[in-house]
Amino acid sequence: MSKTPIKYLHLYPGQGGVQIFPQTVKLNNDTEHVVNAAGTSSCITTVGVFMPMDDKTNKYFVAHIVAIVGAPHDMRAWCPAVLHPTENLVSDALKDAVITALKEDPMIKQHYQKVAKAAREKHGIIVCPAVTLGKDGPDTKYTTGHDIIRAIREFFEVPALTISGGHGFCREGGEDGEVHLFGWKSGDNLTSMDFRPMLDGRARPGEKQPETYGWRPCNEDERGENSGRGIKQFAEVPRGPWSFVYRDGKWQRNDAALFEDQEA
């Protein structure tokens, strides 16, 4: 008999914030779940983050950060160098926009402790399988995920924190909390080169779902078909406090309800 999956708080694209564990999650149907873990999935050029706020390791910044420069169904929109000749300006502006958002977040202001750097280096998680599109070298095209990671590393002072090539993660609270990185159906450890065909409209690699690792989003019913089960493409730019769009020559936050139009 298979083990019943453990419930966790799932962060959908554009969602994020400081989570304190254990916590009670109240859903739209008034049901409640006590959870001691959070995570996300389906990252390609988007970035999943799990970062301790203090040495007690029960407060964490957890997010699925999105940044896009064009129509979301076009893979090129996730790579500033493809659509903007002034790539460095666009990329640096994105890094600055994410850092500003982190600095201005009221919960981060309240709970973030610089002295917890060792905890962040030990327990921090950054997931982004495609930080570039194509081979490294003079023709390397960096994705928006690359610049989000630059901001995360700088703000949280973890310059050497390893980037996971999985598409997501789930992490329990606590010093010895269980952690799983979500991988691919092929079983391969994918690199940025594996996502290059997506520029030409090829399908994204198949993802192992959280249930494969013994986890199940406690809030998946509120997202229906977009419940972290491998969103094949975005019908619109994901909305939420950690969603950024390049519009009118600058990066702006797209912080309305995630997939609001699809849920109407």
Secondary structure, DSSP 8 states (H G I E B T S, - for coil): -----EEEEE--TT-EEEEESSEEEE-TTS-EEEESEEEE---SSSEEEEEE-STTS-EEEEEEEEEESS-TTSGGGG-HHHH-S-HHHHHHHHHHHHHHHHHH-HHHHHH--GGGHHHHHHH-EEE-S-SEES-SSTT-EE-HHHHHHHHHHHHTT-TT--EE-SSEEEEESSTT--EEEE-BTT-----GGGGGGGGGT-----B--GGGGTEEETTGGGTGGGSSS---S-SS---STTEEEEETTEEEE--S-TTHHHH-
